[in-house]
Amino acid sequence: MSLSKRIIKETQRLAEDAVPGISAVPHDDNLRYFDVTIDGPSQSPYEGGVFKAELFLPDDYPMTPPKIRFLTRIYHPNIDRLGRICLDVLKSNWSPALQIRTILLSIQALLGAPNPDDPLANDVAQAWKQDEQAAIQTAREWTEKHAKP
Amino acid sequence: MESAHLEERPHKKRRFFAENPTPVVATSVRHPSLPPEASSSGPAPPGITPTAAPVQTNVDDVHNGEVADGFDTGLLQAIVGELSPSILTKLRAISGNDVQRAINLYLDGTWSSATMPSTSTVLPSRQSTIANGFIRRDSEMSITSTPSSGTSTLSNSILRAMPDKRYLGSFGAIGWATKSGIGLLRHDEKIGIERSKIPPRLGKGGRVRIVTKKNQDIIVRFTNARGEEVGRLENDSATWISSLLDSKLCSFEASCVYAPERIRTGDNIYLQLRCYFLRTAFVARKFQPSDKMEEKELFESMESQEETDLHKRQVALVKLFEAINLHPTRLNEANEKAKREGLLQAAEMAEEKEQKPKMKSGELADPSSSPPSDEAEEGRELEQDQLDTLYKKAQSFDFNTPELNPAGTFVMDLRKYQKQALYWMVGKEKHETLEHKEVMMHPLWEEYEWPTQDADNAPVPTVDGQAMFYINPYSGDMSLEFPKQEQNCLGGVLADEMGLGKTIEMLSLIHTHRNEVPQDESSATLRSLPRLPKISTAVEPAPYTTLVVAPMSLLGQWQSEAEKASKEGTLKVIVYYGADKAVNLQKLCSVSNGANAPNVIITSYGTILSEFNQVAALEGNRGSHGGLFSVEYFRIILDEAHYIKNRKSKTAKACYELSAKHRWVLTGTPIVNRLEDLFSLVRFLKVEPWSNFSFWKTFITVPFESKDWIRALDVVQTVLEPLVLRRTKDMKTPDGTALVPLPLRTIEIEKIVLSQDEQDVYDHIYLRARKVFNANAEAGTLLKSYTTIFTQILRLRQSCCHPVLTRNARIVAEEEDANLASDLVNGIADDMDLSSLIERFTSEADRDANKFGAHVLKQIQDEANAECPICSEEPMIDQAVTGCWHSACKECLLGYIAHQRDKEMLPKCFSCREPINARDVFEVVRHDDEPEFVEDIRSDFLEPAPPSASQRARVSLRRIGITGSAKTQALLTHLKANRKADRTIKSVVFSQFTSFIDMIEPALTRDNIPFLRLDGTMPQKQRAAVLTEFTNSDKPYVFLLSLRAGGVGLNLVAAQKVFMMDPWWSFAVEAQAIDRVHRMGQGHEVKVIRFIVEGSIEEKMLRIQDRKKFIASSLGMMSDEEKRLQKIEDIKELLS
């Protein structure tokens, strides 16, 4: 499958016009497969952490959303142990007008605003609801433990 | 008079040259066309006419005082005085060598006006002593030189000589008894042979035999000497004997060879039959003036019955000659056996065909898929490779043919090969002079010798001067006269491939070989004296006029080309068509009107046909009609001559009837798909012997149909070779350069993906067609429902173009009404002009939503160059907006909507996630691409007017989908892209469905693409106007043409792009259309795009095109079982 003009353009822009705190670099052997890093947002338990993720553009992108998964372990009610993310724009609210850049920004925003009411990792969500401070603390520890270079 | 003369000459020769006949023969051979008057009447100066030499000798004899042969010249001259030798000769001739009579004749003065039949009564006895061969030779020569006007007198005299019947030969036959008895027949008893017309009398069995006149009635009875019926002839021989009897060619006498003493019903009886040719066999046809009869036959177009009779007659004659073992003493074809077999085979085939139920009435009536011919055709189609071989053979063009420069009045420059064509054509036309010298037997005829002895070696009466008779086995005609080979065709087939300039070549011929009108005043007046222009009932010569017959759409082109090619005032051209026909051609073109006669008359096939019908209504009285059929042209040219490829069509028959000295046909495709196509051309050209269909059938159709097509094609080649000049565009001269360098041509197939709605329609029709097909296949009624299935296939093809084509008009109208209603409810019309929308929104400024809408709508113009949010194209390709006014490429937007629908999701806007409807997607039409607005843009720069005003005028919205189908969309995309690239480019669009053209038109109008249209319904004048406009205008026209009306002849080199909207069954037809643009005169590369819907029947059609098997032009013809089966195979493939 050849690369669409859109993917080429997106890739170029990600490189030339990088968003602070976010990077996405395609693999040389598969230009649809990106290595992603997202900096934890400030004033969040993830601050200071650099979270790695992988991103894959399916064949019918942008009709269907990219597939994205955290590789770095993260304690977050909307992200499960396998790194899968629960985010509406990656599912039903996807629109071809969205891009890799906007999706990554959305994920970054999700880190800053966990939503335990729409959980993916039930245990984490439970903890978050019962004792938010403790949960945040755990998240900090995980960040320290897994997301520091 | 002539006849007497004929009889006279051998008489003289016998007297003076009996010992040494050769020089005499030589003399007469050299002057076969010598008018008889020159030697027989009037005091011709001695030593000038060939007969003068013998006369001279005669006179010398006379002056020597000798009495030759009882004619005492001395006595004669003593009484009447000195006489010139010629008068002497004549006197002697008319008096029958009787001196006394000669004296009387001379004195009462009747001798000079006397006719000479009296001599013929005297002469035979003398003639009979002359060597047979000599006489035959001589009479042949004399007869050949006899103009046709003498025919009736001639046959009269022969009549007197020919007995009622003349013995031909005898043969054995077997009969079987129909009654029993003892001693009914004795050996050698004379037996009567009769046809079934016996009165219903009581036989011994007491039964009455009722014989009804059926087709198959072949019963031949024989009776004994007492006239009682004894039996019948065996069927084998009865078949042909009955038709010989019925057609009154022969009578038979028979004798019994062996019959059992006691005869029982069914016993074999052996007979010896003696066959006599009846005098009527030779006479009957002759007495009808040949011209009239032919006309009658042709004008009434009642051929089939006649043809059947003819076949029977032919077969009967051949069988008879076989039976009596009579062989021609002279015939033109070497391979007699093959010929006879072929003849029989042909007749049998025809019979078989006859017996099959005719299904012609059940023909497919769909005009868009049936071939462009009015009547059913026959003959097997040629496979493409066969056609290729044939053409290759016919194309052996000699590049060293000399060139001929055209006359000075022709002002165009000819290319080398065109000058070679001119040389060839002039040669063909002038060949006449050479041909005239040889007198040959007509190639269709065979010569037979009358037997002098019967089977028992007893002499039979012979007739003097009639040692021979002649039979034309192909027409069934019989003659006692020597059949002369008629003048050969003085024209031919110019079959250069399209674009090589056939018209120009022909015009150069018109200029170069023409009869000059005598300039001399006095001779002109003299000429006009005896023949003042008056309307004659006969066909009058028009020696200065060439008639050009062309399809209606080409009349204008011929006229303008003719004018362009001629020096001012050297060629008078008139178009004879429609209202311009109010002239009497006979008067206009007559010899006396030479100075004013038109040199070229251009008319259409339709005109020919309608005048043909008028003449037919006048019972073939051509002259008084005063139209096209009333004159004999110097030359006729049929352009696009495949119009007459069907010999049975009325148009073809009408064209055969035009009279001319020189006949030419122009066609790029002398054979469209069957060998019979060629026959019609040959028939028009009157090329003997091939213009005889029976002959043609025998040597070409029959071998071809019996798969012996190498032989058939060889024969065709021998027909074609001297007749056809064909060069192709890709021909290379020996040094490797192309004959005509033409710019490159590329053909691309563009796959079209149907929209979901279209696909639904297609699938629906497809399933229905499958269902009908399967049901019929199971029931075994495929052949019966062929038409239905074929109609379904047509619908499928139409739905690939535009779904609306398949529906009936009423439903479509209803649907459109419904749409309109819902649009009114939504406050959105199909075509919204952006300016008016903005106006509406600003006028309701108090409402927020509308304000937002207005804002976005204004932005649309600015966004035009923005990036597509979906595919990132920049600028967007065909910007489109949603109902919530978000822009993307049209394709991306539609693709996304389709994607969501496929996933059974409610389509939502890609941007605001508002639910959207596919119907509420609008295309942004930017008028600034259009040349009309070029000036507006410039004026923007010149004066600082408020930019919004002009900008608003340049954009409008249009609902997607209403412009029509995927194909129209694709076409528009191409046209717009072309327009962007080059504002002067002209395009041609072909479709076979005029209704589809109807749908394309509004789409072009909406996009302000200027277009022209040409289809079969347009009158000639309008066509010409449209063609001129397309060629001469600077506008970047798109020319919409129906494949049928525009596929032939036209010159569209002004265009560079060709779009084929739908495939035809054979690519040749499409290629021909493409060649309208890619032909001589084209200075640019030509790009052709063929739109094919992916995964549809159209793709399958392409496969069939590749196989070249399925030729749609035969779909209307369902007579041949095998062919039908083949077609069902094809349909299976189409519906698989």
HADDOCK unambig.tbl for C-alpha pairs under 7 A between the chains (distance, minus, plus):
assign (segid A and resid 5 and name CA) (segid B and resid 871 and name CA) 6.72 0.50 0.50
assign (segid A and resid 5 and name CA) (segid B and resid 872 and name CA) 6.64 0.50 0.50
assign (segid A and resid 6 and name CA) (segid B and resid 871 and name CA) 5.02 0.50 0.50
assign (segid A and resid 6 and name CA) (segid B and resid 872 and name CA) 4.89 0.50 0.50
assign (segid A and resid 62 and name CA) (segid B and resid 870 and name CA) 6.74 0.50 0.50
assign (segid A and resid 63 and name CA) (segid B and resid 896 and name CA) 6.30 0.50 0.50
assign (segid A and resid 95 and name CA) (segid B and resid 910 and name CA) 4.91 0.50 0.50
assign (segid A and resid 95 and name CA) (segid B and resid 911 and name CA) 6.90 0.50 0.50
assign (segid A and resid 96 and name CA) (segid B and resid 870 and name CA) 5.32 0.50 0.50
assign (segid A and resid 96 and name CA) (segid B and resid 910 and name CA) 5.97 0.50 0.50
assign (segid A and resid 97 and name CA) (segid B and resid 869 and name CA) 4.93 0.50 0.50
assign (segid A and resid 97 and name CA) (segid B and resid 870 and name CA) 5.40 0.50 0.50
assign (segid A and resid 97 and name CA) (segid B and resid 910 and name CA) 5.75 0.50 0.50
assign (segid A and resid 97 and name CA) (segid B and resid 911 and name CA) 6.09 0.50 0.50
